[in-house]
Amino acid sequence: MTKVRVKGFKIFKDRHGRQRCYHRKTGHKIDLQKAPLGSAEFFAECEAIRAIADAQLVKAAKAGTLGGLIKSYFETEHYQNLAEATRRDYRKCADFLEPIKDTPIHVIDTPLIAGIHDKAAKKIGWRRANMVRTLLSEVFRYSIPMGLIAANYAKDVIPKRRPREQAYANRPWSIEERDVVLLRAKPHVRAALALMMNTGLDPSDALKLRKDQIDGDTIWGVRGKTGAEVAIPVGPTLQAAFDRIPKHEAETVLSSSRGEAWTYNGFSTVWHRFKTALEKEGVIAPGLTLKGLRHTVATTLREAGLDERRIADLLGQKTPSMARHYSRSANLADKNRETMAALEKEIERRTKTVKPTGKSVKPD
C-alpha cells in the first residue's frame, strides 16, 4: 500500500488504528471520512488549509510592529536551529502575544514589557511568563543588528520566581516508586523507562536514540536541547535493560508495541494513562514525571559525592549550574556531617599546635 506524505501535514494512526491527519502549524484537522487519504478531495483540502495558513501569516505580521519583529525572528537561523521543544514553546508564547501583535515598535519600552510580563504571570503562570520574557529578549536581541529596534527592552525585566509554597516540578523518584513502575509497566514502556533511569537522557532524546548510536559499550549522541555531546558508558544494569527490549525493526533503540519508533506525544499519552492508574491505586505518589528520571540520576550522583562538572558532563549540560539545579534535592546531610567532622578535627588540631604567644609549633 502506497504511503501518502504531504509536506506540512501529520498523517498517523491513532491508538484505535484509525487514520488521522492534521496541519502541523495550524492544527487544522482533515476529516478522512469525507476526504479519504490520497483522494482528489484530500489534496484539495490540504491546499485550502495551506492557503488559509499563508493568509493568516501575512495578516499576523505588519511591518513596524511587535508581530513583525517576532515573525522576523522566527525566520532567523538561530530560531531554526533551536530544539523542537523550544521552538514549540516559543510559538505558544507568540500565540499569547497575538492580541497585541500590532503594537507599534516606537511605543515599546522596558515598562511596557514588564507590564506584559506581569499580565502573563497572572494568566498563564510564572514559568510560562518567564518564557514569554525570554522570547521577547531573543526577538529584540536579533532585531537590534537589523536596525528594527533600538534596544533589548526585555533584558532588564526581572524574571518571576517560583512561588515559595509550590513544589518544584520533576521531583526525583524514590527507589520504591522506580521498582513498582518497572514491575507493572508493559515491556515496551518498561524498556523506555529503564533507559531513562540508567542514563539520565532527556525523554525526547531517549525516544529518538538510534541503534547505530550505541558503539560497543558506549552511547554516543548529542543532546537535542543544547547540542552538547554526550558519551554514556553502558554498564551491567543498562546492558540488562537493553537485553530485555522486545525485538523490533525500527531504527531507534526503543519502539512501541507495534514495532514503530515512539513519538514523544505517543509515549507521553501512554505514560500518563499508566501513571494515573498507579496513583489511583495509591502505589506511587503524585508528581512523577519522565523528566524527573533525569533529576533522579543527578540527585543520586550528587549524594554519591560526584562534583557538578562530572554530573553536567554525563547529562549533556554545558554548565555545572544546571547540574546543581537538577540535583538540588540531594540529601547531603550525611556528606555534610563528614565535612563538618573534618572541619572540627582540623580546628582542634590547629588549636593544640598554637602556644599562648600565638606562634605555631609543629605537632609531635
Salt bridges, closest charged atoms under 4 A:
ASP14 OD2 - ARG18 NE 3.70
ASP14 OD2 - ARG20 NE 2.91
GLU47 OE2 - ARG50 NH1 2.50
GLU75 OE2 - LYS71 NZ 2.55
GLU84 OE2 - ARG88 NH1 3.98
GLU84 OE1 - LYS208 NZ 3.84
ASP89 OD1 - ARG128 NH1 3.44
GLU98 OE2 - LYS101 NZ 3.41
ASP102 OD2 - LYS62 NZ 3.97
ASP118 OD1 - LYS160 NZ 2.41
GLU138 OE1 - HIS78 NE2 3.43
GLU138 OE1 - ARG141 NH2 3.17
GLU177 OE2 - ARG171 NH2 2.82
ASP179 OD1 - ARG178 NH2 3.04
ASP202 OD1 - ARG223 NH2 3.98
ASP202 OD1 - LYS291 NZ 2.39
ASP212 OD1 - ARG210 NE 2.95
GLU260 OE1 - ARG258 NE 3.71
GLU281 OE2 - ARG184 NH2 2.69
GLU308 OE2 - ARG324 NE 3.05
ASP313 OD1 - ARG309 NH2 2.86
ASP334 OD1 - ARG337 NH1 2.48
GLU346 OE2 - ARG349 NH2 2.88
GLU346 OE2 - ARG350 NE 2.81
GLU348 OE2 - LYS352 NZ 3.46
